[in-house]
Amino acid sequence: MGSCIICGTSVDGHICGSHEEDVVFEFEGSRANQLTPGRFYRGSVDGFADFGVFVDIGDSVTGLLHRSELDTRLESLDWDSGETVYVQVTDVHDNGNVDLAWSIRQSPREFRGELVDDPEGDRLAEAEADSESETAEATDPNERAAADSAAEPVTDIASADEPDTDETTGAGTDGDTSVTTDSDDSVNEEDTRTAVPSDEGGAALVESERERVPIADLESRVGDHVRVEGTVVSVRQTGGPTVFELHDESGTVDCAAFEEAGVRAYPDVETDAVVAIEGEVERHRDDLQIETGGLAVLEGEERDAVTTRLEDALAERAAPDAIEPLADDPVIDDLSEEIHDLAGLIRRAVLESRPVVVRHDASVDGYVAGAAIERATLPLVREEHARDDAEYHYFDRRPVEDGIYDMDAATRDVTSMLDANERHDEKFPLFVFCGVGSARSRDGLSLLSIYGAERAAIGDRALDADDLAAHVTPADRDAGTATTATTLAATVASGVNPDVRGDLGNLPAVSYWEGTPEAYADLAAEAGADAERTRDVREAIALVANYQAYEDKRELIADLLFDGSESLAERLATQFREKLDAAIETAEAHLDQREADGVTVAVLDTDAFTHRYDFPPTDLLCDELHRRTREDSPVLLGLGEDELLLRHTGDLDLEAMAEAIAERAPEAGVAARAARDDRIEFLLGERDAVLDAAVTTIGEQFD
């Protein structure tokens, strides 16, 4: 029996079943059938084809990473032949073909362990363990720490210029520098080091008076023995040392602590611990790393001093500058404080290494609002984290159907964040909701709240939650404000990252289907997007938003909004208009005009006279149909299988209307479902009764 190199559980080998996906393997077999599907392997790029990338796994096996498995377009990859990549084996066919999947982790430091996949059995990566510990000639790391300290005199920087300081030891001649350890051995009175017990035996040494060095200054201290203080961001176990990722007010660095190959050093030190680490600054695979000689968990006043220093620095870095509106807009002016708070909240999440998850409506307004926050946040993530795939770990944008954050969406989010926390020690995300609302979101938001996930909202509809960290919502939303979620989100984004302000000017105009405020039309024109270009982008996004609505389509949306792909927008917009016009022509031929107290109500049976699961979606079709018919019919009802879409030019209270319909059709299970549009749900068996009740109610309430 052995123990899991990550969690220490007793296993028959080196890794337990729950952590196998956290380990990267080096393959030393010679045949494809010796690979283990589900495992992640180190490979090298062998060649490219129109359909994907060929990757060598070991010396004798080649697999295919199909383009559909990539998280970016094939032509956007900057890989060179022979470059090291990390992939997951998903299937091994009888003919020897190997199917691969993309790994979001693209460096060994992003895995929590490394093993060798040998046909005779898995084993520790001995070469790696040797290279990590080549400077530790003894198995006791304290012997090395003591040797390092003996080679380099310890100096108390605070008292270096005082006349009564011993120049050899750095101790005051009148001071008592003796300390107590967990052993019976005495400590030399001239030794200023503090013995810190190690749970695996021995005592690791940490200088009690050694000068603290900010992590940002380590670049100039390679080869020096230093002391750093901060919080532990993550802990990962390799085949050799345990690696603690340490963060202070100036940056982050890996600290490698060696007990013995594959054995967890300092097992009681976990994520978020406040520690002092002493060791030698080295370069490891082109990155800075501290070869740990000692580690101490700080308590009391020492801990308070470190946390206060980190908090003050974090607050200063997170606070955005004064935010200037993108254009003259009194609604934005009234929300300046809320916008400033939310911008600071997003900046702080990035600095705290917390993922930012943007959940937005799967509409043009939702996609563009989410893309604005994405445009501002990604550069900050790349700046804060050295890992190549940091933007995929620390930022995510996910559409939600109908602008409702229901239990289905919340369950996926909670499952994902708990898995990331368990497997990779990732912190819980900050969730930012753009254009998402209605009472139907209450249960999903509540599930996030149970786990303490921080939530914020942007949009013209209030989220039904009392404990949001920030909420940017116009006060007059119930009266029908013209301010879109994109207009609000673009202004927030300019506060998150002022460097991208120039990229945001055209976004608000894209989000208005009609009645674009003049200030935002002018702003788009100044950004190089005239009315025709803006319309093409809007319609192109509406088209692509309809397909795979659960995907963020990051690169495609960026091409349309930011990269000036006029031909792409024009071609997609042409498809949009052709498909929409054909659907409108069919719908107009099947409109049923009804009269109710002098009000003409146009009724379209969308269940019978539209194509399911094809473009345009019902809500977009009803929007455009009403725009074209509202002079004759001020109210349009889209009658689906078990829902009623309402489009109107006057004032109608959806909740009051749903209550009135429910009174007239008490067996229909009528419920209002207002999110990005006015929608009423009912039971299929009472469809005719609900329609009659709806027309009568409109006649009574329409103004």
N, C-alpha and C positions, 0 to 999 in steps of 0.2 A: 504493500500500500504506500501511496505517496500523498502529497497534499497539493491542493490547487494553488498555483503560483499567484493567484489574484486574491482569493478569499481565505485560503488556508484550509478549506474543507478537505477531509480525508477522501481521497479518490484513488482509483486504480490507474495511476498515471500522473499527469502534471496539470490537468485542467478539468474542472467540473463542467457538467452539461450546461449550466446556466451562464457560464462565462466563456464558452468556446468561441462565440462570435466576437469576443473582445481581444482575441489573440490573433496575431499574424504568423503564418507558417512559412518556413523555407522548405521547399519541396526537394527531396533528394532521391525520389524514385525515378524510374525509367519508363513507366507505362502509364497511360491515362487512367486505367482502372485502379491504380494505386492512390489516386486523389480521393479526397473525402468531400462530397457535395455539402455545401453550407459553410465550409471553411473559407477564410480569407488568406490569400497567398501573395507573396512578393513575386513579381514577374518583371519582364522587360518587353518593351515594344518591339515586335518583329516586323510589322509592315501594316500598310493601310489599304483598304478597299472601299468601294462606294457604299458598301453595306456595313462597314465597321472596322475594327482594329484587331489584328492578330497579336496575341501576347504569349510569349514563351513563359511557361511555368517550369522552373528548373532547367535542366540541360536538354531534355529529350521530349517534352510535351508542349504542344502549342494549342491554345484555345482561342475562341472568337468572342470578342466583346462587341456585340451587335450595336449598331447606332441607336436603336430604340432603347438600349440600356444606359446610354450616356445621359448626364444631366445637362448637357450643352450640345449645341450642334456640332456634327463631326468636323465640319470645316473650320470651326472655331478652336479646336484643340491645338495646343502649342507643343505637343509631344514630338520628340525626335526619335528616330529609330535607335534602339538600344537603351532608351531611357527607362529607369526603374518606375514601375507603377504598382498599385495595389488593387487587386480584384477579388471577387468572390466566385468560387466555382458553384454553379447552380445545377449543372447536370453533366453526366458523363455517359455518352451513348455507346451502344454495343460496338459500333464501327470505329470507336476511338475519338470521335468528335467531342470537344469539350465546350460547353456553354458557360460564358462568364457574365458577371454583372459588375457594374461600376461600384467601387467603394468610395464613400464620401471621405474616408480617411486616406490620405495620400502621403503619409510619412510614418515611419515606425514609432515616433514619439506620440502619435495619436492613438495607438493601440495600448492596451494595458498590460500586454505581455507578448513575448516572442518565443516560439518553439520551432523545432525542426520536425518536419513530417517525413519520417524515414520508414520504408517498408517494414522494417523490423520492429517499429514502435516509435512513438513520439519521444523526443528527448529535449533537454534544455539546449539553447543556443550557446554552446560552450565557447565558441570563438568570441561571441559578443560578451559573455560573462568575463572572459579573460581580458578583453580590451577595456572593459569598464573598470576592472580592478587591478590593472597592471601596475599601478603605483602602490597598491596595498600588498606589500610583501608578506604581511602576517594576516591571519584570519581575523584577528581582533582589530577593528578599526581604530580603537583608542591608541594602539601602539603607533599607528601612522600619524594620528593627531598629535600625539606627544612628540614624535620626531619632527613634525612640521613646526611645532611651536618652539622646540629646542633650536631648530635651525634659524628661526626668525624671532628675535627678542620681542617681547610684548611691551607695548608702550601705552600708557594711559594718556590719551591725547589731551584730556581736560586739564591735566596737571603737568604737562610736559615742560612748561617754562618755569615751574616753581623750583626754588633753590633746594628744597629739602627732598626732591625726588631722586630716587636711585636710578641712574641712567641705564643700568644693566637690566633691571627687572621691571622698571616702570612703576614700582610700588613706593609709596611714601615711607621714609625711613622710620617714622613714628607709628605707621598704621599696622593693624593686624589683618593680614590677608588670608588667614587660614579658613578653609571651608570644610564641610562635612559631606561624606558620600554614604552610599548604602553598604559599603564594606568597612572592615575594621582597620584598613590601611590608613596610615596618616598621610596628610598632604603637606608638601613642602610649604613653609610659611611664606616663602618668597614667590610662590607660584600664584599668579592672579587669575588662573583659570578656575571655572566652576565645574565640578563634576556633576553631570546629568545622567541619572540612571537610564540604561537601555534595557527594555523588557526582554531582549534576547541574550542578556548577560553582559557583564563589563560595564564601563561608564564612559559615555561620550563626553568630550571636553568642549566647553563653550567659554570663551573669554568673557569674564564679568565686566571688564573695563575696556575691551577693545573697541576702537572707533567703529561706529555703524557706517556702512557705505550704502548710499542709495543704489538701487538696481540699475538706474540709468547711467551710473558712473562706472559700471563694471567693465565696459569696453576698454578703458584705459588701465585696468587693474589685472589683466591676464597674467597669471603666474604668481599673483599675490595671495596671501592668506587674509581673508576678510570676514567680517561679520555683517549679516543682513537680517532685517526684521520685517515681518509682514504676516499676511494670512495665507494659509494653504488653499490654493484654488482647486487642485486635483492631486490624486495619488495614483500612480500606476506602477505595476510590477513587471519588470522585464525578466529575461532569463538570467540576468546578472543582478544589477542593483535595483532598489526601490527609488522611483523618481518622484520627488515632491515639486510641484509647480508652485512657486512662491510669488506673491504679488505684494508690492508696497506702493507708496504714493507716486512712484516714478516709473514703474514698469513691472515686468514679469520675467522670471528666470527659472530654469529647471535646476534642481539640486539633487544629485545622485548620492544615495546613501547605501553602502554595501555592508551587509551582514555576512551572507554567503550566497553562492549562486542560487537565484530563484527564491530566496527566503526573504520574507517581508521584514524590512528594518523599521523600527519604531512602530509596531503594530497598533499602538493606541493613538497615534497621531492621525487624525482624519481631516477631511475637508472642513474649512472654516476655522481650524485651529490657528491661534496667534502664536508664532514661534520666532525664536532666534536661531539662525543657522550659521555655523562657522565652517569655512573650508577654503580650498584653493580654487581660484577662477581659472577655468580651462576652456578650450574650444573643442566642441564635440560635433562632428558633422556640420561644420561651418556655423554652428550656433554656440552662444555662450552657455556654459554650465558650471555650477559649483560642485566640486568633488567634496562632499560633506565629511567634515571631521567630527562635528558635534551638532546636536540639535536639542534645544530646550523649549518646552511649552511654557509660555509666559503667563503669569498670573498676577493678580492684584494691580499695584500701581504700574508695573512694567507693561502689563497688558493694556491697561487704560491709556497709557501714554501712546502706545502704538495705534490703538483703535481711534483715538482722538486725532492723531496726526493723519491717518488714512481718511477719516471722515471729513476733516477740514479740507484736505487736498481734493477729495472726490467732489465735495459740494462746490468748490471753486471751479473745478474743471467742467462740471455738469451744467452749471448755470449758463444759459444762453445770453448773448448780448440782447440789447433792446431790439425787439422785432418790429420791422417796418412792414406795413401792409404792402402787398404786391401792387395794389391799385386803390384808388379812392373808393372805400366801401364802408358806410357807417356801421353795418353789421359786424364787420371785422374789428372796427374800432371798439365796439362795445364788448368784444370778447378778447381784448388784448391780454388781460391777466390770465384767462383760461388757456389761451394759446401759448403764452410764455411758460406756464406750469407744465403743460403736456410736452412741449419741446424739451424742457429740462428733464422730465421723467424719462423720455426716450434716450437722451444723452447719458443719463445716469445708468440706465440699464446696460448700455454698451460698455461703459467704464467698469461696471460691476461684473462683467462677463456673464450677464444674463441674456438669454436669447430674447429677441423681440419678434413676436408673432403678430402679423397684421391679418385680421379677419375682415374681409370686405364683401359687399354685395356683388353678385356675379352679373353686374350690369356695367354699362359704360362708366357711369359715375363712380361705381365701386372700384372697378379696375384702375381707373385713372387716379383716384384718391389713394389707393394702396400703392400704386407705382410712385406717387410723389413721396410718400414716406420712405419707400424702398430706395429711391434715388438719393435721398439725403443720408440715410443710415448706413448703407453699404460701405461708403468710403471710410466712415468712422470705425466700422468693424474691421476693415482691412488694416487700418492704421493701428488699432489697438492690439490685434492678434497677428502673430507672425505666420501661423499655419496657413498654407495655400488655400485650404477649403473653409476658412473661418466663416466666410459669408454664408455658407450653407449650414453651418452649425449654429450661428448666432443671429441669423435673420431668416424669417420665413413669411411668405405671403400666401394665404389660402382663401379662395372664394367660398362663400356660403350661398346656398340656393334661396332665392326669394327674399334675401336680406334678413333672414331669421336664423338666429343662433340657437338651434334646437338641441335636444339631447343627443341626437346622432352625431352632430358636429362636436359637441362638448366631450362626449365619450371618447371620440378619436383623439382629441387634443389631450385629455387627461391621461389616456393610455400612453400616448407618445411621450409626454413630459415625465411620467413616472418611470418609463423604460429608460429614457435618457439619464434620469437622475440615478437610477439603480445601476446602470451599466457603466456610465461615463462620469458620474458625479456632477452632471450638469445642473445648474440652478434652475428653479422654476422660471418660466418666461414672464415677460410683460406682454399682455395681450392688448392690442389696440384694435378697436372695432371701427370700421369706416362704413358709413351708410347702412348700418345694421341696427334694427330696432324692433319694437312692438312687444306686447305682453307675451307673445309666443317664445321669446328668448329668455324668459324668466328662469325656467328650469335649467337650461344650459349654463347660464351665468351663475346660478346657485351652485352647480357642481364645481365650477372653478373656484368659487368662494370658499367652499368646504376645504380645499387644499391650500388656501391662502395665496392663490395666484393673483398677482396684481393686474387690474383691468382699467382700461381707459377707452373713451369713445369720442368719435368725431361724426357729426351728421346733423340732419335737420329733424331727426326723431329721437326722443329720449329713450335710452335703454332703461329697462325696468329693473334698476338695481340702485341701492342706496349707498353702497360703499365703494364706488368707483374712485380710483386715484385721481382721475382728471376727466372732465366732460366738456367738450367744446360743442355746444348746441345753442343755436340762436334762440333768444327768449321768445320771439314771436313765431316760433315754428308752427303752433297750432292755427295761426291765421294764414298759413300758406306762404312761408318765406321763399324768396327766389334764390337763396344762397344754397349752393350744392355742397355735398360732402367734399368734392374735389377742391372747391374754393377754400374751404376751411383747412383741408389737409395740406394743400400747397403752401399756405401761410405757415402752418406748423412746421412743415419741412424746411422752410427758409430759416426758421429759428433753430432747428436741429443742426443744420449745416449750411451756414451762409455761403459757402463756396459753390453750392449748386443753385443758388438763387436764379442765375441766368438761364437755367434749364427749365424753370417752372412757369415762365410767363405765358406759355401757350396752353397750359393745362386747364385752367378754369373754363375758358371758352369751349373746349372740347366737350365738357360735361353738360352743356346746355343744348337741348334739342331745339328749343326755340326761345325767343325773348332773351338772348344773351345780353347782359348789362353792357352798356357802351364802354365802360371803363375796362372790362375784361376783353371785349372785342378789340379795343385799341391796344391793349397789352399784348394780345396774341399777334397783332399786326407788327408791333415793334419787335417781336421775337421772330419775325419772318414767316408767320403763318396767317395768310389772308383768309377770308371767309370760305373760299372753295377748298383750300388746303385743310382748314379746321374741320369742315364737313366730311372730307374724305377720311381723315383720321378717326373721327367719331363713328362713322359708319363701318369702317374697317374693324375697329375694336368691337363694335356691336356684333359683327359677324363672327369673329374668332371667339368672343366670349360665350357664344352659344354652343361651341363644340368643346368637349371635355371641360365642362364648366367647373369641375372640381380642381383643375390644374391652374397654377399661377401663370404659365406661359411667359416666364420672365424675359427671355431674350426676344421673343416676338413682340411683346408689348413695348419693350425698350426700343426696338427698331422703329416702331410706329411713332412713338412719342418723342424720342430724343435723338435718334440717329439720322433723321432727315431722309428716310426711305420713301421718297415721294412716289416712285413707281409702284412700290409695294402697297402703299395706302390706296393709290388710285385703282389698282387692279382689284384689291379686296372690296373697295367701295363699289366698284362696278358690279361685282357679284352680289353684294348686299342689295343694291337697287333692283337688279333683275329678279332676284328671288322674292323681294318684298312686293314689287309691283305685281308679279304673278299671283301672289297670295291675296293681295288687296282686290284684284280683279275678281277672283273667285268669291271672296267674302262679300263684296258689294252686291253681287248677283243673288246672294242668299240672305240679305238683311231683311228682318221682319220689323216693320214700323208699327209701333203701338202708341195709342193715345191714353193719357192719364191726367185728368183735370187740366187739359190744355197743354200738357207737356208731351212732346214727341220723344218717345224712347225707341232707339234702334237696338234690336236684339240680334246677335249673331250666335248661332249654335256652333260653338267652336269644337265641340266633340264630333259633330257631323260634317263640318265644312272646312276643316283645316287638316293638314298632314301632321300626324303625331311624330314626335322625335325628329323633326326636320326644321330647317330655318324657313320663316321666322318663328320664334317662340310665341306663344299666345299673348303674353303681356305686351310684347313689342308690336305685334300685329294690331292689337286693340288700340294701342297708343296712336299709331299712324292712321288707322281707320277712323278714329274719332277726330283727329286733326283734319281729315278730308271731308267729314260729314257733319261736323258740329254746327254749321250754320243752319242746317235743316233739322238736325236731331241733337239737341244740347246734351243729351244723356245717351251713353252707349253701354249696353250690358253684353258681356261675353259670357255665354252660358256653357260651362264645361260639364264634364261628367258629374262632378260633385262640388263644383265651385262656381262662383259668380264674380266676374271682374267688372268693376264699376269705373267708368270714365265720364266726367261731367265738367261743365264750364261754370256752374253755379256753386252754391254752398250746400253740401250734404254731410251730415254727421254720420260717419260710418257706424259707430257704436249704437247710436239711436236708431239708425236704419235696421241694423241687425236685430235689435230688440223688437222692433215693430214687425219685422218679418217672422220672427220666432213666435210672436203672439198669434199671427195669422196662420202659421204652419207649425203648430206646437210639437208635432211628431218628427220634424225634419232635422233636429240636432243642429240648428243654425248657430254659427259662431263667426265673429269678425276676425279677420286675419290681416291686419294692416301692417305692411312693412314698406317696401318701396312703392307699392300700389295698393289701391283699395280692393280688398278681396273678402268674400264671404263664403264660408264652407257650409256644406249641408250633406244630408244623407241621400244617396243616389235614388232610393225608392220614392222620395218626396220631391223629385226634381220639378215636375210641372207645378206643384203647389207652391214651391219656393219662387218660381218665376212669376206666377200671378201675384203673389204677395209682394214681391219686389217692385213690380210695375205700379201697383196700387200705392205702395209706400212712397215711391218717388213722386207720384202725383201730389201727395199730401205734403211732402217735406221740401221739394225742390224750390229754390229761391233764385 
